[in-house]
């Protein structure tokens, strides 16, 4: 992959760099970055990936890279690309690479009425480590029968509530109320088996449950609407659809990629007449049998992820009740997807479009007048959750008070990796890192060897810088900064 894109790169206003249309691009690409941010990227493959996505059939608007962009499978992580579902005979493209293997990996923020002085973070972290199943296996998960699995794939977080693994009051604080439309739920037997014992488990890698304290509020009105105040203890849960979602993605990637053949330096699908620069971008028209099957199965896997985060929230509530005699009045602030494709209505350069919006490592940032949001967010905007690294901070942002930003109502989803996992393992010593974090009052429990070095603060971008760029670009505004005090990792 060449860096030809650099010849077409220019500043496009605060927090934005534009790559003008060239080669096979059907539209421009926009990176949430400035010249300093660009200079800090030693790996220049991600913008090239974004350029490649701009050639997807039916693409509308620009191809976007959020401020936490980095290299991924086909799409860069942080990529936001929308296609017109009415384009051509079978609609614009849908690409599994534009969602990723962990379907509906997402973040849930919970707020308690407890202050840091009300608890012993070290003791609580130890208890959570024993009670929250984490790691690559599904050990400790909730076992689901066939009927229960069908309900979860169909109803998402609502099914978790019915099964006793969620609270009904949580549903209006979840994106899409915790349910994506899946009519067929054509999830393979292998995927079902992988999900049958994994509900209520964190998984490994960058997934976590983190206790935090609200260190600083910068938007009083939004913080009040979200139920946040300085000194308050919060909990952030980051996980997705576990092995079920990975299996769904793997199967549909294989099915769609099989339609492509090498054609010079590109890849071509004779069946759909689509030519792409990278086979990992393999896409199907959204109304084709392959495209429709992927969208439906992806939605079912997304429902599993909503239910999974609900079950983990209940495990957290149970630990707080056992430890303190009550659950700290734990309430869900919000729950967002950041690996998903959704059918949405947008105005694109003044024209209304029904779009398939791919968000891979990106989250929605709806305006405060959007009909999906609960009334308490009216005039404020959707909570946007931005986990940083386990040694620094996370942020809560807000979407626009009204209307939508021009990035298909999207924002960043985290700090974004600066080092690959391999590079982090080579550079960072886990034992020394743990000692450093403990000295800062951050109590870490990890189940998998090497996960601390792979997930070290130095492996990530500066989350404050990512938030600064996101705000300067007009995508979302800062509300509160959260400092970690205890971390449970897989």
C-alpha positions in Angstrom: 0.0 0.0 0.0 1.6 3.2 -1.1 1.4 6.6 0.7 0.3 8.4 -2.5 -2.5 9.9 -0.4 0.0 12.3 1.1 0.1 14.2 -2.2 -3.6 15.0 -1.8 -3.6 15.8 1.9 -4.4 19.3 3.2 -5.8 21.0 6.2 -9.6 21.3 6.2 -10.2 23.5 9.2 -9.8 22.9 12.9 -9.2 19.3 13.7 -9.6 18.1 10.2 -7.4 17.0 7.3 -8.8 16.2 3.9 -7.6 13.7 1.4 -8.9 14.9 -2.0 -10.5 12.4 -4.4 -8.0 10.7 -6.6 -7.4 7.3 -8.3 -10.4 5.0 -7.7 -11.9 7.1 -4.9 -15.5 8.1 -5.4 -15.4 10.8 -2.8 -13.0 12.6 -0.5 -11.8 11.3 2.8 -11.5 13.3 6.1 -9.2 12.5 9.0 -9.9 14.0 12.4 -6.3 15.2 12.9 -4.0 18.1 12.5 -0.4 18.3 11.3 1.0 17.5 14.7 -1.2 14.5 15.1 -0.3 13.3 11.6 3.4 13.6 12.3 3.1 11.4 15.4 1.9 8.4 13.3 4.8 6.2 12.4 2.5 3.8 10.6 0.9 5.5 7.6 -1.2 2.5 6.4 -4.4 3.7 8.0 -5.1 6.7 5.8 -4.4 4.4 2.8 -7.1 2.1 4.1 -9.5 5.0 4.4 -8.7 6.0 0.8 -9.6 2.4 -0.3 -12.9 2.6 1.5 -13.8 5.7 -0.5 -14.1 3.4 -3.6 -17.0 1.3 -2.1 -20.0 1.2 -4.4 -22.8 3.6 -3.3 -20.7 5.6 -0.9 -22.1 9.0 0.0 -20.6 12.0 1.7 -17.0 11.5 2.7 -15.1 8.6 4.2 -14.2 9.5 7.7 -11.4 8.5 10.1 -12.1 9.5 13.7 -9.3 11.0 15.8 -8.4 7.5 17.3 -7.8 6.1 13.8 -5.3 3.2 13.4 -4.7 0.2 11.2 -7.4 -2.5 11.1 -8.8 -5.3 9.0 -9.8 -3.8 5.6 -11.2 -0.6 7.1 -9.1 1.4 9.5 -10.3 1.3 13.1 -12.0 4.6 13.6 -13.5 4.4 10.1 -17.0 5.7 9.3 -18.4 5.1 5.8 -22.0 5.3 4.6 -23.5 3.8 1.5 -26.9 4.6 -0.1 -29.1 1.5 0.3 -31.0 2.5 -2.9 -27.9 2.8 -5.1 -27.8 0.6 -8.1 -30.1 -2.4 -8.6 -29.3 -4.1 -5.3 -28.3 -1.1 -3.1 -24.9 0.2 -2.0 -22.2 -2.0 -0.5 -22.2 -3.5 3.0 -18.7 -4.8 4.1 -18.1 -7.0 7.2 -14.6 -5.4 7.3 -16.4 -2.1 8.0 -17.8 -3.6 11.3 -15.1 -5.9 12.5 -14.9 -9.3 14.1 -16.2 -8.3 17.5 -19.7 -7.2 16.4 -21.2 -4.6 18.6 -18.1 -4.3 20.8 -19.2 -1.3 22.8 -19.0 0.6 26.1 -21.4 1.0 28.9 -21.0 3.6 31.6 -22.7 3.2 35.0 -22.9 5.8 37.7 -23.3 5.2 41.4 -24.2 7.5 44.3 -20.9 6.4 46.0 -17.9 8.6 46.5 -14.3 7.4 46.5 -14.3 7.7 50.4 -17.1 5.2 50.5 -15.1 2.2 49.3 -11.8 0.4 49.5 -10.8 0.3 45.8 -8.1 -2.4 46.3 -10.5 -4.7 48.2 -13.3 -4.1 45.7 -11.0 -4.8 42.8 -10.0 -8.1 44.2 -13.7 -9.1 44.8 -14.6 -8.0 41.2 -11.7 -10.1 39.8 -13.1 -13.2 41.5 -16.7 -12.4 40.4 -16.4 -11.1 36.9 -15.6 -13.9 34.4 -12.7 -12.7 32.2 -10.2 -14.2 29.7 -10.4 -15.9 26.4 -12.6 -18.8 27.6 -16.3 -18.6 28.4 -15.8 -20.1 31.9 -18.2 -18.6 34.4 -20.7 -17.5 31.8 -24.5 -17.9 31.9 -25.6 -21.1 30.2 -28.4 -20.5 27.7 -30.9 -23.1 26.3 -32.1 -22.9 22.7 -35.1 -20.8 23.6 -33.2 -18.4 25.7 -30.6 -18.0 23.0 -33.3 -17.3 20.4 -34.7 -14.7 22.7 -31.3 -13.0 23.2 -30.6 -13.0 19.5 -34.0 -11.5 18.8 -34.6 -9.1 21.7 -31.1 -8.2 23.0 -31.0 -6.4 26.3 -34.7 -6.8 26.7 -34.2 -10.6 26.8 -31.5 -10.2 29.4 -34.0 -8.3 31.6 -36.5 -11.1 31.2 -33.9 -13.7 32.1 -33.0 -11.7 35.3 -29.8 -10.4 33.9 -30.8 -6.7 33.5 -33.1 -4.0 34.8 -36.0 -2.7 32.7 -35.1 0.9 33.6 -31.7 0.4 31.9 -33.2 0.0 28.4 -33.8 3.6 27.5 -30.1 4.3 28.3 -28.9 1.9 25.7 -28.3 2.7 22.0 -31.4 1.5 20.0 -32.9 0.6 23.4 -30.7 -2.5 23.3 -32.3 -4.2 20.3 -31.4 -4.4 16.6 -33.9 -5.7 14.1 -33.0 -9.3 13.1 -35.8 -11.2 11.4 -34.1 -14.4 10.4 -31.4 -14.7 13.1 -29.6 -17.1 10.7 -26.7 -17.6 13.1 -24.8 -20.9 12.6 -24.9 -23.8 15.0 -21.2 -23.2 15.7 -21.8 -19.5 16.5 -24.7 -20.5 18.8 -22.5 -23.0 20.6 -19.8 -20.5 21.2 -22.4 -18.0 22.6 -24.3 -20.6 24.7 -22.1 -20.3 27.7 -20.4 -16.9 27.3 -23.1 -14.5 28.3 -21.9 -12.2 31.2 -18.2 -12.6 30.4 -15.7 -9.9 29.5 -13.4 -11.7 27.2 -9.7 -10.8 26.7 -7.6 -8.2 24.8 -8.7 -4.7 25.3 -11.9 -5.6 27.1 -12.3 -4.5 30.7 -14.5 -3.5 33.6 -13.0 -0.3 35.2 -14.0 1.5 38.3 -13.4 5.3 37.9 -13.9 8.5 39.8 -15.2 11.6 38.1 -12.1 13.8 38.3 -13.4 16.9 36.5 -16.7 18.2 35.0 -16.3 20.7 32.2 -20.0 20.9 31.1 -22.2 21.3 34.1 -25.6 21.1 32.3 -24.6 17.9 30.4 -23.1 16.3 33.5 -26.3 17.0 35.4 -28.4 15.4 32.7 -26.1 12.4 32.7 -26.2 12.0 36.5 -22.5 12.8 36.9 -20.7 14.9 39.6 -17.1 15.4 40.7 -15.8 12.8 43.1 -18.4 10.2 42.1 -17.6 6.5 41.5 -18.5 5.2 38.1 -18.0 1.9 36.3 -17.2 1.4 32.6 -17.7 -1.9 30.9 -16.1 -2.6 27.5 -16.9 -5.8 25.7 -18.9 -7.2 22.8 -20.5 -10.3 21.3 -17.6 -12.7 22.3 -17.1 -15.9 20.3 -20.6 -15.7 18.8 -19.9 -12.4 17.1 -16.5 -13.5 15.9 -17.9 -16.7 14.4 -20.6 -14.7 12.6 -18.1 -12.3 11.1 -15.7 -15.1 10.1 -18.3 -17.0 8.3 -19.7 -14.0 6.4 -16.2 -12.7 5.6 -15.4 -16.0 4.1 -18.6 -16.2 2.1 -18.3 -12.7 0.7 -14.5 -12.8 0.1 -15.0 -16.0 -1.9 -16.9 -14.0 -4.6 -13.7 -12.0 -5.3 -10.9 -12.9 -7.7 -7.5 -11.2 -8.1 -7.5 -8.8 -11.0 -4.1 -7.2 -11.4 -3.4 -5.3 -8.3 -7.1 -5.2 -7.3 -9.9 -7.7 -6.4 -13.0 -8.2 -8.6 -16.4 -9.8 -8.0 -17.9 -10.9 -11.4 -21.2 -11.6 -9.7 -21.7 -8.1 -8.4 -19.4 -6.1 -10.7 -17.5 -4.7 -7.8 -13.7 -4.0 -7.9 -11.8 -3.1 -4.7 -8.2 -2.4 -3.9 -8.1 -4.8 -0.9 -9.8 -8.2 -0.5 -10.4 -7.4 3.2 -12.8 -4.7 2.0 -14.9 -7.4 0.3 -18.5 -6.1 0.2 -21.9 -7.3 -1.1 -24.8 -5.1 -2.3 -27.0 -4.7 0.8 -30.1 -6.1 -0.9 -28.3 -9.1 -2.4 -28.8 -12.5 -0.6 -25.3 -12.3 0.8 -25.6 -8.7 1.9 -29.0 -9.2 3.5 -27.9 -12.3 5.3 -24.8 -10.6 6.8 -26.9 -7.6 8.0 -29.4 -9.8 9.6 -26.8 -12.1 11.3 -24.7 -9.1 12.4 -27.8 -7.6 14.1 -28.5 -10.8 15.9 -24.9 -10.9 17.1 -25.3 -7.2 18.1 -28.2 -8.1 20.3 -26.1 -10.7 22.0 -23.6 -8.0 22.8 -26.3 -5.8 24.3 -27.4 -8.7 26.5 -23.8 -9.5 27.5 -23.1 -6.0 28.8 -26.5 -6.1 30.6 -25.5 -9.4 32.3 -22.1 -7.9 33.3 -23.9 -4.9 34.8 -26.0 -7.2 36.9 -22.8 -9.0 38.1 -21.4 -5.7 39.1 -24.6 -4.8 41.0 -24.5 -8.1 42.8 -20.9 -7.6 43.9 -21.8 -4.1 45.3 -24.8 -5.5 47.1 -22.7 -8.3 48.7 -19.8 -6.0 49.6 -21.8 -2.9 50.8 -25.3 -4.1 51.5 -26.6 -2.1 48.5 -25.6 -1.5 44.9 -24.7 2.1 45.3 -27.9 3.1 43.4 -26.1 2.0 40.2 -27.7 3.5 37.1 -26.7 3.1 33.4 -25.7 6.5 32.0 -25.5 5.1 28.5 -24.4 2.1 26.4 -23.0 2.6 22.9 -22.0 0.4 20.0 -18.7 1.0 18.3 -18.5 -1.9 15.8 -21.7 -1.9 13.9 -23.5 -1.1 10.6 -26.9 0.5 10.9 -29.6 1.7 8.5 -30.1 5.4 9.2 -31.5 8.6 7.6 -29.0 11.4 7.0 -28.7 14.7 5.1 -25.7 14.4 2.9 -24.6 17.6 1.3 -28.2 18.9 1.5 -29.8 15.7 0.1 -31.7 13.2 2.2 -30.3 9.7 2.1 -31.2 6.3 3.7 -27.8 5.0 4.4 -26.0 2.0 5.7 -23.5 3.6 8.1 -20.5 1.5 8.9 -18.9 2.5 12.2 -15.8 0.5 13.0 -14.1 1.7 16.1 -16.5 4.7 16.1 -19.6 5.6 18.0 -22.8 7.6 17.4 -23.1 11.1 18.7 -26.7 12.0 18.2 -28.1 15.5 18.7 -30.3 16.3 21.7 -33.4 16.5 19.4 -33.1 13.0 18.0 -36.3 11.0 18.6 -34.3 7.9 19.7 -32.9 9.6 22.8 -34.6 9.6 26.2 -36.2 12.9 27.3 -33.5 13.6 29.8 -31.0 14.1 27.0 -33.2 16.6 25.2 -31.3 19.8 24.4 -28.1 18.2 25.7 -27.1 15.4 23.2 -26.3 11.8 23.4 -23.6 10.7 25.9 -20.5 9.6 23.9 -18.2 7.3 25.9 -14.5 7.5 25.2 -12.3 5.0 27.2 -8.7 6.0 27.3 -6.0 3.8 28.8 -5.9 2.2 32.2 -3.3 4.5 33.6 -4.6 7.9 32.5 -8.3 8.7 32.0 -11.5 8.2 30.1 -13.9 10.9 28.9 -17.6 11.4 28.5 -18.5 13.7 25.6 -21.9 14.9 24.3 -23.3 15.0 20.9 -24.7 18.3 19.5 -27.4 20.0 21.6 -29.5 19.7 18.4 -29.1 18.5 14.9 -26.3 16.2 13.7 -22.6 16.6 12.9 -21.5 16.1 9.3 -19.7 12.8 10.0 -23.0 10.9 10.0 -23.5 11.8 13.6 -20.3 10.0 14.6 -17.5 10.4 17.0 -14.3 8.7 18.3 -14.6 5.5 20.4 -11.5 5.6 22.5 -7.9 6.7 22.6 -6.8 4.5 19.7 -3.7 2.3 19.6 -0.3 3.9 19.1 1.7 0.7 19.3 0.8 -2.8 17.9 0.4 -5.5 20.5 3.6 -7.1 19.3 5.5 -3.8 19.7 4.0 -3.2 23.1 5.0 -6.6 24.4 8.6 -6.0 23.2 8.9 -2.6 24.8 6.9 -2.8 28.0 7.5 -4.9 31.1 4.2 -6.1 32.8 5.7 -6.3 36.3 7.1 -2.8 36.3 3.9 -1.5 34.8 1.8 -3.1 37.5 4.0 -1.5 40.2 3.7 1.9 38.5 -0.1 1.7 38.3 -0.4 0.5 42.0 1.8 3.5 43.0 -0.9 5.7 41.3 -3.7 4.0 43.2 -4.8 2.0 40.2 -5.4 -1.6 41.1 -5.2 -4.0 38.2 -6.2 -7.6 37.8 -5.5 -9.4 34.5 -6.2 -13.0 33.6 -4.2 -13.3 30.5 -0.3 -13.3 30.3 1.1 -10.3 28.4 -2.2 -8.4 28.5 -0.8 -5.7 30.7 2.1 -4.9 28.4 -0.2 -5.1 25.3 -2.7 -2.7 27.0 -0.2 -0.4 28.7 -0.8 3.4 28.6 2.2 3.9 26.3 0.5 1.6 23.7 -2.3 4.1 23.3 -2.6 7.7 22.0 -3.1 10.5 24.4 -6.9 10.4 25.1 -6.9 14.1 26.0 -5.5 14.9 22.5 -8.1 12.7 20.8 -10.9 14.5 22.7 -9.4 17.9 21.8 -9.3 17.1 18.1 -12.9 15.6 18.3 -14.2 18.8 19.9 -12.2 21.1 17.5 -13.7 19.3 14.5 -17.2 19.9 15.9 -18.2 16.2 16.3 -18.8 16.2 20.1 -18.0 18.3 23.2 -16.3 17.3 26.4 -18.4 16.8 29.5 -16.4 15.0 32.2 -13.0 13.3 32.7 -12.9 10.0 34.6 -9.8 8.7 36.4 -9.3 4.9 36.8 -9.0 3.4 40.3 -9.5 -0.3 39.6 -9.3 -2.4 36.4 -10.4 -5.9 35.6 -9.0 -7.3 32.4 -9.2 -10.6 30.5 
